[in-house]
Amino acid sequence: MPLYQADFPVGSSVRIAERADLEHFHATWKLHNPLLAEQFNFAGRNAEVSAVGYYHGGDPLYTLRDIPGVWHEQCLSAS
């Protein structure tokens, strides 16, 4: 993926990964913005992207409407 290019623009409908996938990401991701414990409660839900930002280096980071935390693209899919 090109740097600073998000797969899901603001207003996109996304699906949060299932809990097992979130747990795997949490266990293996060692860089910025780790998942918070409260984010696991939203596994498997659909949501709307309310904001997109980028970590230095180009990783897209998402804020979802009415769902806490910062979300990595690897934890989301198109719904």
SULZIVEN-V20068 format. One record per run of one state. SS is the DSSP state (2 for helix, 1 for strand, 0 for the rest). FROM is the first residue (numbers start at 0). LEN is the number of residues. If there is no record, write none. Layout:
BEGIN
ss->SS from->FROM len->LEN
ss->SS from->FROM len->LEN
END
This chain:
BEGIN
ss->0 from->0 len->12
ss->1 from->12 len->4
ss->0 from->16 len->2
ss->2 from->18 len->10
ss->0 from->28 len->8
ss->2 from->36 len->6
ss->0 from->42 len->3
ss->1 from->45 len->9
ss->0 from->54 len->5
ss->1 from->59 len->5
ss->0 from->64 len->2
ss->1 from->66 len->6
ss->2 from->72 len->3
ss->1 from->75 len->3
ss->0 from->78 len->1
END
